Amino acid sequence: MADNSSNATEYSVADISFSIKKTMEDSFGYVRVRGELGRISRPGSGHIYLDLKDDRAVLSGVIWKGNASKLKIKPEQGLEVIATGKITTFPGQSKYQMVIDALEPAGAGALMALLEERKRKLGEEGLFAEERKQLLPSLPRVIGVVTSPTGAVIRDILHRISDRFPLHVIVWPVRVQGETSGAEVANGIRGFNALPTGGAIPRPDLIIVARGGGSIEDLWGFNEESVVRAASDSDIPLISAVGHETDWTLIDLAADVRAPTPTGAAEIAVPVKADLMSLIDDLSRRLSSGLNRLVANRRTELRAAGAALPAPRDLLALPRQQFDTCASRLEHALTVNTRSHRSAYQNAAIRLSPLVLQRTTDSARTTLAGLFDRQQRALSVAITQKRQGFSATASRLSAAPLRQKLSLGTERLNGLNERLDLSFKLRLAKSRDRLDGQEKLLKSLSYKDVLSRGYALLRDDTGQPVRSAASVAPGATLSIELADGIVDALATGDGIAQPPAPKAAPKATKPKTKKPGAEKTSANQGNLF
């Protein structure tokens, strides 16, 4: 029986768990851990749970909500980072973990590798293609700026626009650094595009996405995939002004135009008002001068053309003379024309007198009567000829001649039928005689007829005829075909070594030369059964 009395101190589960927690926190304190990000979880509480791993172990980590919004980079699976925080335990599950206060990439090489991979992926989708880029408006009325409202960038942009060409500027406030900066910038771009035309808030004609310079970690929010897709899908022309001239991000590749600095973006967006006014004045002066020269040139050309034209009285002199000549000839021409028409009318009246018309009518009536008489006579003759033709046809089609022709045809058909029957019977008899002859020839040539006379056909186990005793091996299976059936046999070893004499062996090809019953079996053949 075990002794329950012991000097060992008893601890509760909570005492042990919190003692271990205090020991680990006192032993490690504040540490920096380098590793690759594995599983990443973002629950609704705002905390971030992740795994730091290398090739031999995995360390659980947690980033509380307050520190998650201050991170320089957005945690992504596969990214190599350096995590700064303290090692502690979670007593509720008896596991240790690292509470991370700061997260930074393990090196520019790892971050650049991730950037290049994302650049390649988005480039293959065509988000950076030149054909997707839009032209900037020459003089926008409203400009939308996506940037931090408290930084120096927005002040520089507003100051530069005010100096060059004052117009309406709308600012969409966003964080330009931290984990949420990418999502806010993307929402700002999509928000400006969602504004309706003619609404309470004017829709921008141009968008500027701006931020000051910084490290790659500071500008990492502008490399987010959501920002690049929003810039590429924007229906409003977009200028990217992120960082200094040497800095570049993925939004620079997706934007329609990249400005080296935010101030440079303002200079690209609007022209200088004084320069425009000077240009307009110069163009106005050139237009007025050009119009004056054009009017003067046209006036000179018109005067030269007018000088080359003849005087008005000279232009009308020849037509007036021709008019006078025609007027003097018109009275005589009308008189002659009237006389000519009167003569033509008198001639027509003479031809159309009642006597001439009566003569013409009588002549036509006589001609018509003659034609009527000729028509009656011709019709009577034609009817007579047709009636005679019909009578002759009816006589030819009477019953007696038809009956005679039908009788002659019947007799001829009967004769042909008798000749056909006789010919068929003769042909059938000849075919039957020929078939009988072929049958007799087949029987005479068949070996079956030979077997009926007492002969036998010997076959080996493959069904081939045995032609000599030497080809039969001892113990071979044989079949003997007789006239009334087949008998199986087995060859023995007697007489096989010495083949029979050629003269004593009967020839299978000449069975007809021997009489039935006179054939004798040789001694060697008798030993086969």
Disulfide bonds with the S-S distance in Angstrom:
none
